[in-house]
Amino acid sequence: MRPGAEATRRAAHLVLALPGGRSVRIARRSYRTGLCMAAACLLVCALSVFTGTYHISAVRVLEVLAGGGDTTDRFIVIDQRVARLCAALLVGALLGLAGALFQTLSRNPLGSPDIIGFTTGSTTGALTVLLAGGAGGAGTGLGTGGGALLGGLATAVLVQLMSSARGGTGGSRLVITGIAMGAMLASVNDYLITRADIESAESAKAWTFGSLNAITWNQVAPAALAFPVLLAATAVLARPLRMTEMGDDTAAGLGIRTERVRVAALFVGVALTGTAIAVAGPIGFLALAAPQLARRLARVPGTPVATAALTGALLLCTADYLAQRLLAPFQIPVGLLTGALGGLYLMWLLWRQN
């Protein structure tokens, strides 16, 4: 490599030193994009905490955040606004990471968990737990999370087996197989709801819209504990998974165990999707849009993991802020809003590809 080209390459990246003599190289544009996303998230967070249907002055909000304030103010600010905000940040980041993994795995911009059926499969598992436990358990408890993980994992295994049958390995084959599987599982979900009693069916149907309206700290805590582990696993898989995009033979020649990497990415992606669904229900199109927007903004090869997570968090926070206020005092389930916006985004994406 010429000295000038090497200097240009180094100038385009930041090098962060790690313990043990290791280092991480980050593209400067990706770094700046991440900072802008983080700043935008802070702005939306401030608006969400300091404003709402129940008026509380900024001084009283600051008193509550500092540990003071009366019981009512603390309930509104901490147990409702902050809990809902944390849930939106976590769920958005989880779905952004899941979309980045699955789109890289399938080598297709349409390869997000909601398009290829993994979200629907997780919903099937969660609905089975919800309806078996009655309406009172809707959206709560570790059982919902376990059902979502098992449903998503079973769907992922079936889609992977069916798409690789008879030697097929293409990303388009995975997407088409996932769409077919998702359509069948959507019918299963409708059947489960129709067989439940009225109270349970209404509660479960509302849950399938994807909503943060009744979020509590009990739902946020498990996702907050799982997020750092899943983020680290995604970061570890990002580089070898991106190298598989060059082809299995080339990646194997570089020392990448392609099958092991794909299986690990599948498990981590399902865990990300199931964790998000356990908190807020199925929220459509966020996993599709966030990685693509992150890639276009950062303008780097592959999908930057941190930027995809920040983009997902920003999108869901903004959508939930609008869902709370567009028809105030009535609140729209955020999944309906992201679905409508995601449909427009999908049409734009298909138009760009054509």
N, C-alpha and C positions, 0 to 999 in steps of 0.2 A: 504493500500500500504506500502511495506517495506521502511524503511528510505533510504536504498541505492538506491532503484528504484526511489524514489522521488527526491533524489539529482541528479541522472542521468537525470531525466526528466527536472529538472530546469536548469541543465547545458546545455542542448540542446536547450534552448530557451532564447531569450532576452525579458525582460519585460520593456515596455515603459509606463511611468506614464502620464496620461491625466488629464486635469482639471476636478474637481468634484470628485476626489478620485478614478477615474476609471483607468484601465490599459489595455494595449494590449500586448499579448504574441506572439512573432514572432520566428519561428524556425531559429536557427543560420545558418543552411545551406541555407535556403531560403534567409536569409538576405545577406549572402556572395554571393550567386548566383545573387541576384539583383544588388549588387555593381559591380560585374564583367560585367553584362549586361549594366549597366549605363556607365561604363568605355569604353566598346566597342562602345557604341552609341556615346560617345564624340569623339572617334577616327575617326569614319566614318563621323561625323559631320564636324570635322576639315578638312578631305580630301575633302568633298563636297564643303565647303566654299572656301578653298584656292586653289583648282584646278578646271579646266574646259577647254572647247574648246577655250574660249576667255582668253588668258593669261593675268593675273594680278599678279604682284609680291606680295610676302607675306607682304612687308612693306606697299604697297598701300591698300591691303585688311585690314590690321590692322588700317590704317588711316580711312578707310570707317567705320569700326566697332566702332571706337572711335568718330564718328560723322563728320569726315572731308571727304576729297577726292573730285574729280570732279564729274560732273553729270553722265558721262558715267560709271565710276567705281561704283558709288552708285546704278545706275540702275542694273548693272550686279550682284553686290554682294547682295544688300538688296532686290531688287524687283524680282530677278530671283533665285539666289542660296539660300538665306536664306528663302525666301517664300516657295520654293520647299522643302527645308529641313524640315521646320516646318510642312508642309502638310504631308510629309512622316512620321514624328514622330507621328503626331496626328492620321492619318489614320491607321498606323500600330498598335498603342496602342488601338484604338477603336475596330479594328478587333480582336486583341488578347483577349480583354475583352469579346467581343461578343462570340467568340469561347469557352471561359472558361464557360460562363453562359450556352450556349446551350448544351455543352458536359456534364456538370453536370446535367442539367435539363433532358436530355434524357438518362443519365447514359450509354453513348455510345461514344467511341472515334471518331466515324464518325459523331456525331451530331453537325456539324458546320453549320452556316447559308448558306454557299454556297452549301453544300451537301443536306440539307433538304429543299431547295427551297426558303428560306427567302431572300437570295440575289437576286435570279431571280425575286421574287415578287417585291422587292424594285426597281429593274431595270425596271420592267414593269410600275410601277407608275412614275418613273422618265422619262422614254421614252415617256409616254403619255403627260407629261408636255413639254418636249423638242420639240416634233414633233408638238404639238399644238401651241407652241410659235415660231416655225420656227428655222432655223439653227442658227440664231444669238444668241439665248438663250442657246445654248448647253453648259451645264456644269456650268452655272452661275445663280445667283439669288436664293432667298429663295423658289421660286416655285418648283425648282428641289428637294430641300431637303424635302419640304412638300409632293411632289409626291412620293418620295422614302419611306418616313415614312408611308404614307397611304397604298402604295402598299405592303410593308413588313408586316404591321399590318394586313391587310386583308388576306394575305397569311398565316400568323401565326395562325389567328383565324380558317381559313378553315382547315389547317393541324391538329390543335389541336382537332377540332370537329370530323374530319374524323378518326383520330387515336384513339380517345376515344369512338367511336361508338360501340355499343354492348358490352360495358364493357371492351374494350381493353385499357390497360394502359402501356404496355411495351415500353422501349426505342427503341427497334428494330422496333416496329410497327410505332413509330413516324418517324424514319429515312426512312423507306420504303415509308410511305405516303408522306413524304416531297420530296423524290426523284421523285415520280410519279407526284406530283404537280409541281415541278421544271421543269420536262420535258414538261408538258403541257404549262407552262408559257413561256418557251423558244420558243415554236412555236408561241405564241402570240407576243412575242417580234420581231421575224422575220417577222411576218405578218405586224406589225406596221411599220417596216422599209420599207418593200416592197410597202406599200401604200403611203409613203411620196414622195415628189418631190426629184429630184436627189441631190440637194444641202443639203437639210435637212437629207436625208437618209445617205449620206456620212458622215456628221458631227455626226449623232447619232451612226452610226456603229463604227466610230473611238472612240467615247465615251465609247461604250460597251467593248472595249478592256481593259479599266482601265489604265489611264495615268496621269502622273504629269507634262507632257511636257509644258502645257500652263497655269500652276497654277498662281493665283494672290492672293494678300492679301484679296481681297473681298471674295474669297472662303475659305480662311483659317480662317478669323475672326469668323464666326458663329461656326465652329467646335471648335475653341479655347475657346469660351464662353460655349459651351455645354459640353466639356470634363470634367471639374471638377465636374459638377453636376452628370454626368453619372458615373464617377469613384466612387464618394461617394455612389451612389445608388447601384453599383455593390458590393462595400465593405460591405455595410449593409446586402445585400442579400446572401453573400458568405457563412456565417456560417449556417444560417437556411437551405439554399438550400443543403449544403453538408450533413446536418443531414437527409434530406429526402432520401439520398442514402441508409440509413439503413432500409428503408421501411416506408410506410405511418403510420402503426400502432405504430411502435417504435417512429417515429418523433412526432406523435400526443401525445404519452405518455410523451414526454419531453416538451410539451407545444408549439410545432410548428404547426401553421395553414397551412397545406401543400398546400391546393388549393390556398389560398391567396398568398403564397410564389411563387408558380408556375406561377400564372397569373402576378404577379409583375415582376418576372424574364423574362417572355415572352415579356412584354412591354419594359423593359429596354434593353433586347437583340435586339429587333427590332429597338429601338431608336439608339443604338450603330451602328448597321449595316446600317441603313438609313443615319445617319450622315456621315459615312465613304464614302458611295456611292455618296452622294451629292457632296463631295469634289473631288473625284478621279475616279468615276465610279466603276463598279464591279471589284474588284481585287480578283482573285480566290485563294483558298487553304491556304491563310495566316491564316484565322481564324481556319482552321483545324490543321495546324502544330504548331502554336505558343503555345497554351495551353499544348499540349502533350510534346513539347520540354521543356517547363517550368517545368512541373511536373517531367520529367525524370531528369532534372538537379538539381532541388531542393530536390528531393527524400523525399517528404512529402505527407501525405494523402490529397487527393483532389488536386485542382489546385490553387496555390497561385496567388491571383489577381494581385498584383503589379508585380510579376515576369512575368506573362502572358502578361501584358501590355508592359513591357520593352522588352520582347522577340519579340513581334509583331513589336514594333518600330524599333528594331535592324534589323530584317529580311527585313522590307520594305525599310529602309534606305540603307542597303547593296544592295538589289536588284535594287533599283533606281540608285544607284551609278554605278552598272555594266551596267544597261540599257542605261545610258548616254554615256558610254565609250567603250563598246564592239565593236560597229560599227561606232564610231565617224568619221566624224561629224554628222552622222545620229543617231537618238535616237529611241530606241525600247520602245514601251509602256510597262510600268513596269508590267502590268497585264499579258502580254504574257510570260514574264520571270518567274513570280511567278507561273503561270499555268504550265509551263514546269517543274519547280523544284518541284511543288506540286504534279504533277503526279508521279514523281519518289518517293517522300516521301510516297504517298498513296500506291504504290506498295510495298515499304519496310514495311509499317505498316501492310498491309494484310499478307505479308510473315511472319512477327513476330507473328501475331495472329495464323496463321496456325502452 
